[in-house]
């Protein structure tokens, strides 16, 4: 694992690279981070399609060459400036085979935030049943 996190610091050590899970499918899902990929698994959005996890939008250029091989690219990117800019870049590079899937989670920062909203936190008291 190349990420270092605690409540005061979020960082990583180089080099960062994309993760490409190739199953020989003509379609590919693209995620900004691995937690979003896992969230898609939980939500049932990964149905055997190939996957590229950017691990950071700064790795976008590393993903373009392998994405050219796919007939459909579904992007589950963050609903922030960096995610929208990454989507625009992919659309410029790959054309209309790029699909924006962020409409599935419009009022949420990302796919994981959406997944978490489906399961509201319970307090310790509400979990106890005597």
Order of alpha helices (4+ residues) and beta strands (2+ residues): beta-beta-beta-beta-alpha-beta-alpha-beta-alpha-beta-alpha-alpha
